[in-house]
Amino acid sequence: MKKKVAIYIGRFAPLHNGHLETIEYCNKNYDKTLILIGSKNKRRTTKNPFPIEMIKFWCDNNSDENTTTVAINDYLYSDNKWIAQIEDLVHSLFNKNEYDYYITGYEKDASSFYLKIFPTWRVDLVPEFADGLNATEIRTKLFNPEKYGNNIDFSKVTTEEICKDLNEFRSTLLY
């Protein structure tokens, strides 16, 4: 019988409780988990504010030893190039004769189209974790200190370590 690998794709900007619950789900239900962090080749913006190294650190520190985290490029006008990059990466890490591939995630809206564009992979749609929490709401608070204050308590939406990182991020040049 083949082993199972969950492929979980996102920007994780920032990594929040919904992401963490999905990672935990993957770690419990799959032999291996591959977390793919998108937008590696994109410049920092308010939509994509955190360095890839920071996001990878968050993912690695909140998953188990059977999890691999890799940053991938976005190709704005070429879904085929993006798909090929992911398929090549997955096949290089997990032999198709040994593993069944499962694309895993929450089908939130139209931006979740990627969950169904890998025709030879199975799809494992997870439920809405963390009461529908999304990273856009967190970034909105982070980038509006005049409305939400300078030291926001993110403890209800992510880990203590990431809360600290988010508040420290405000004092960096990247902010």
C-alpha positions as a printed Julia matrix, in Angstrom:
175×3 Matrix{Float64}:
   0.0    0.0     0.0
   1.25   3.47   -0.89
   1.96   6.13    1.69
   0.04   9.39    1.59
   1.45  12.91    1.31
  -0.6   16.05    1.93
   0.35  19.08   -0.16
  -0.74  22.3     1.54
  -0.24  25.52   -0.44
  -0.58  29.06    0.88
   1.12  32.38    1.53
   0.67  32.05    5.31
   1.0   35.82    5.71
   0.81  35.44    8.64
   0.48  31.84    9.78
  -2.69  31.78   11.89
  -4.85  29.29   13.81
  -6.73  28.17   10.69
  -3.42  27.3     9.02
  -2.16  25.67   12.21
  -5.26  23.48   12.49
  -4.85  22.42    8.84
  -1.18  21.54    9.43
  -2.18  19.55   12.52
  -4.87  17.77   10.48
  -2.29  16.88    7.81
   0.23  15.68   10.39
  -2.4   13.38   11.94
  -3.89  12.01    8.72
  -0.92  11.7     6.35
   2.45  10.0     6.37
   4.12  13.18    5.1
   3.09  16.81    4.78
   4.52  19.24    2.24
   3.86  22.91    2.98
   4.4   25.12   -0.07
   4.79  28.83    0.66
   3.77  30.89   -2.36
   5.01  34.24   -3.6
   8.72  33.54   -3.07
   9.6   35.69   -6.08
   7.25  38.56   -5.26
   8.29  41.83   -3.69
   6.97  42.69   -0.26
   3.6   44.48   -0.15
   0.89  44.89    2.48
  -0.68  41.72    1.02
   2.64  39.89    1.11
   4.61  41.67    3.85
   6.69  38.99    5.53
  10.03  37.6     4.38
   9.81  34.0     3.16
  12.41  33.01    5.77
  10.11  34.23    8.54
   7.1   32.32    7.18
   9.19  29.17    6.7
  10.41  29.5    10.3
   6.81  29.76   11.53
   5.74  26.72    9.51
   8.74  24.61   10.53
   8.26  25.45   14.22
   4.57  24.53   14.12
   4.71  21.17   12.35
   6.15  17.74   13.03
   9.23  15.91   11.79
   7.3   14.44    8.84
   6.71  17.89    7.38
   8.79  19.57    4.7
   8.41  23.3     4.0
   9.47  24.79    0.65
   8.97  28.25   -0.86
   7.69  28.4    -4.45
   7.43  31.09   -7.11
   4.23  32.66   -8.38
   3.68  33.03  -12.12
   0.98  35.65  -12.51
   0.05  34.91  -16.11
   1.02  31.26  -16.34
  -0.9   28.72  -14.3
   0.77  26.0   -16.37
   4.25  27.13  -15.3
   3.12  27.31  -11.67
   1.56  23.83  -11.83
   4.64  22.34  -13.51
   6.89  23.84  -10.81
   4.79  22.25   -8.06
   4.44  18.88   -9.77
   8.19  18.71  -10.46
   8.95  19.59   -6.84
   6.49  17.05   -5.43
   7.77  14.29   -7.71
  11.38  15.1    -6.75
  10.57  14.77   -3.04
   8.02  11.93   -3.07
   8.3    9.04   -5.52
   4.97   8.52   -7.3
   5.38   4.75   -6.98
   5.55   5.08   -3.2
   3.12   7.95   -2.51
  -0.4    9.02   -3.32
  -0.68  12.8    -3.55
  -3.44  14.77   -1.82
  -3.84  18.5    -2.33
  -5.21  19.74    0.97
  -6.82  22.99    2.03
  -9.97  24.95    2.66
 -12.07  26.03   -0.32
 -12.62  29.6     0.84
 -13.48  31.41   -2.39
 -12.36  31.81   -6.02
  -8.75  32.14   -4.86
  -8.9   28.45   -3.88
  -9.16  27.34   -7.53
  -5.73  25.69   -7.3
  -7.19  22.93   -5.12
  -8.75  21.39   -8.21
  -6.19  21.94  -10.97
  -3.99  18.92  -10.32
  -5.97  16.24  -12.19
  -3.91  13.24  -11.05
  -3.98  14.19   -7.37
  -6.72  13.54   -4.88
  -8.36  16.51   -3.18
  -8.88  16.63    0.57
 -10.91  19.71    1.43
 -10.67  20.52    5.12
 -13.49  22.18    7.06
 -13.44  25.84    7.96
 -11.05  25.93   10.88
 -10.71  28.74   13.44
 -14.19  30.15   12.74
 -13.27  31.36    9.27
 -10.26  33.36   10.37
  -8.28  34.79    7.48
  -4.9   36.44    7.15
  -6.35  39.55    5.46
  -8.09  40.54    8.71
  -4.85  40.12   10.64
  -2.86  42.21    8.14
  -5.55  44.9     8.22
  -5.06  45.28   11.98
  -1.3   45.09   11.66
  -1.12  47.89    9.09
  -3.66  50.21   10.72
  -2.11  51.15   14.09
  -4.07  54.41   14.21
  -7.28  52.38   14.32
  -6.16  49.24   16.2
  -3.24  50.45   18.31
   0.47  49.77   18.26
   0.64  46.61   20.34
  -2.14  44.34   19.15
  -3.03  41.17   21.02
  -2.97  38.55   18.28
  -3.04  35.72   20.85
  -6.55  34.63   19.84
  -5.52  34.14   16.21
  -2.02  32.66   16.3
   0.78  31.39   18.54
   2.5   33.49   21.2
   5.74  33.39   19.2
   4.07  34.66   16.03
   2.21  37.37   18.03
   5.58  38.61   19.24
   7.0   38.49   15.71
   4.04  40.46   14.33
   4.37  43.22   16.89
   8.17  43.35   16.47
   7.72  43.46   12.69
   6.22  46.93   13.06
   9.57  48.31   14.21
  11.52  46.96   11.23
  12.42  48.66    7.97
  10.26  46.12    6.13
   7.17  47.59    7.83
